[in-house]
Amino acid sequence: MTFRSHMDEALAQARAAAHRGEVPVGAVVVDPAGRVAAAAGNRTRELSDPTAHAEILALRAACAAAGSERLPGHALWVTLEPCPMCAAAISAARIATLYYGAPDPRMGGVAHGARVFDHPQCHHRPVVYDGIAVRESAGLLRGFFAARR
């Protein structure tokens, strides 16, 4: 199988979230064969659900499609460093590889803050690649919040 980035699809989900008035974060779950298993953007406001982050929604959909609570061998592409809640869900789902765009020094849970995967109680740690399409990912977020000030 040839490596292929799925960050463009995650960015499209983030743009769609912004158009809905949501914080522009998008996520894509890719199966071991390289096919998109699920994609989602933030929907916390729309669903009145603080857990409706892009990663959580994409993981839920991929697990439902797979008929399993675990996604071994799957990869997750997300435009923003996952928060601690999402990082814990990524671990619980047994995601093999995490690719993310912009860092989140304030609320991140992978390279910042809680560093969930570094915690001794974390029993599954994905391989992590950061900085993927960082300019585009960060630019979406900056533009979204600048328009609200």
C-alpha positions as CSV (number, residue, x, y, z in Angstrom):
1,M,0.0,0.0,0.0
2,T,1.2,3.5,-0.8
3,F,1.1,6.2,1.9
4,R,-1.4,8.9,1.3
5,S,-2.2,11.9,3.4
6,H,-5.8,12.4,4.4
7,M,-5.3,15.8,5.9
8,D,-7.2,17.5,3.0
9,E,-10.3,15.5,4.0
10,A,-9.8,16.5,7.6
11,L,-9.4,20.2,6.5
12,A,-12.6,19.9,4.5
13,Q,-14.4,18.6,7.6
14,A,-13.0,21.5,9.6
15,R,-14.2,24.1,7.0
16,A,-17.7,22.5,7.1
17,A,-17.6,22.8,10.9
18,A,-16.7,26.5,10.7
19,H,-19.6,27.1,8.2
20,R,-21.9,25.6,10.9
21,G,-20.5,28.0,13.5
22,E,-18.5,25.3,15.2
23,V,-14.8,25.5,16.1
24,P,-13.1,24.4,12.8
25,V,-11.7,21.0,13.7
26,G,-12.0,18.0,11.4
27,A,-11.1,14.4,11.7
28,V,-10.8,11.4,9.4
29,V,-10.4,7.7,10.4
30,V,-8.6,5.6,7.8
31,D,-8.7,1.7,7.9
32,P,-5.6,-0.4,7.4
33,A,-6.3,-0.7,3.7
34,G,-6.1,3.1,3.4
35,R,-9.9,3.6,2.9
36,V,-11.8,6.4,4.8
37,A,-13.8,4.7,7.5
38,A,-15.4,7.8,8.9
39,A,-15.0,11.6,8.8
40,A,-16.5,14.3,11.0
41,G,-16.2,17.9,12.1
42,N,-16.9,19.5,15.5
43,R,-20.7,19.5,16.4
44,T,-20.6,20.5,20.1
45,R,-23.0,23.5,19.6
46,E,-25.3,21.8,17.1
47,L,-25.7,18.7,19.3
48,S,-25.5,20.6,22.6
49,D,-22.9,18.0,23.5
50,P,-19.5,18.9,25.0
51,T,-18.2,15.5,23.8
52,A,-19.1,16.0,20.2
53,H,-15.5,16.8,19.1
54,A,-14.5,15.8,15.6
55,E,-12.3,13.0,16.8
56,I,-15.0,11.5,19.0
57,L,-17.7,11.7,16.3
58,A,-15.3,10.1,13.7
59,L,-14.3,7.3,16.1
60,R,-17.9,6.6,17.0
61,A,-18.8,6.3,13.3
62,A,-15.8,4.2,12.4
63,C,-16.5,1.8,15.4
64,A,-20.1,1.5,14.4
65,A,-19.1,0.7,10.8
66,A,-16.6,-1.9,12.0
67,G,-19.0,-3.4,14.6
68,S,-16.3,-3.1,17.2
69,E,-15.2,-0.7,20.0
70,R,-11.6,-1.0,18.8
71,L,-10.0,0.0,15.6
72,P,-6.6,-1.7,15.5
73,G,-4.5,-0.8,12.5
74,H,-6.5,2.3,11.8
75,A,-5.1,5.9,11.5
76,L,-6.7,9.1,12.6
77,W,-6.1,12.4,10.9
78,V,-7.1,15.5,12.8
79,T,-6.5,19.2,12.2
80,L,-5.8,20.1,15.8
81,E,-3.9,18.4,18.6
82,P,-6.4,16.3,20.4
83,C,-7.6,17.4,23.8
84,P,-7.2,15.0,26.8
85,M,-10.7,13.6,26.3
86,C,-10.1,12.8,22.7
87,A,-6.6,11.4,23.4
88,A,-8.1,9.0,25.9
89,A,-10.7,7.9,23.3
90,I,-7.9,7.4,20.7
91,S,-6.1,5.2,23.1
92,A,-9.3,3.3,24.1
93,A,-10.1,2.7,20.4
94,R,-6.5,1.4,19.8
95,I,-5.8,3.8,17.0
96,A,-2.4,2.7,15.5
97,T,-1.3,6.1,14.1
98,L,-2.3,9.7,14.9
99,Y,-1.6,12.5,12.5
100,Y,-2.4,16.0,13.5
101,G,-2.0,19.5,12.3
102,A,-1.9,22.5,14.6
103,P,-0.5,22.2,18.2
104,D,-2.8,23.3,21.0
105,P,-0.7,24.6,23.9
106,R,-3.8,25.6,25.9
107,M,-6.0,22.5,25.6
108,G,-3.9,19.8,23.9
109,G,-3.6,16.4,25.5
110,V,-0.8,14.8,23.3
111,A,2.2,17.1,23.3
112,H,0.9,19.6,25.8
113,G,-1.0,19.6,29.1
114,A,-2.0,16.2,30.2
115,R,0.2,14.3,27.6
116,V,-2.2,11.4,27.9
117,F,0.0,8.9,25.9
118,D,2.9,9.6,28.2
119,H,0.9,8.7,31.4
120,P,1.8,5.4,33.0
121,Q,-1.9,4.4,33.1
122,C,-2.3,4.7,29.3
123,H,-2.3,1.2,28.0
124,H,-2.2,2.0,24.3
125,R,-0.1,4.6,22.7
126,P,-0.4,5.4,19.0
127,V,2.5,6.4,16.8
128,V,2.1,10.2,16.6
129,Y,3.0,12.6,13.8
130,D,2.4,16.3,14.3
131,G,2.7,19.4,12.2
132,I,0.8,18.0,9.2
133,A,-0.6,20.9,7.2
134,V,0.0,23.1,10.2
135,R,-0.3,26.4,8.4
136,E,-3.7,25.5,7.0
137,S,-5.0,24.0,10.2
138,A,-3.8,26.9,12.4
139,G,-5.0,29.5,9.8
140,L,-8.6,28.1,9.9
141,L,-8.6,28.4,13.7
142,R,-7.1,31.9,13.7
143,G,-9.6,33.1,11.1
144,F,-12.5,31.6,12.9
145,F,-11.7,33.2,16.2
146,A,-10.6,36.6,14.7
147,A,-14.1,36.8,13.1
148,R,-15.7,36.4,16.5
149,R,-13.8,39.1,18.3
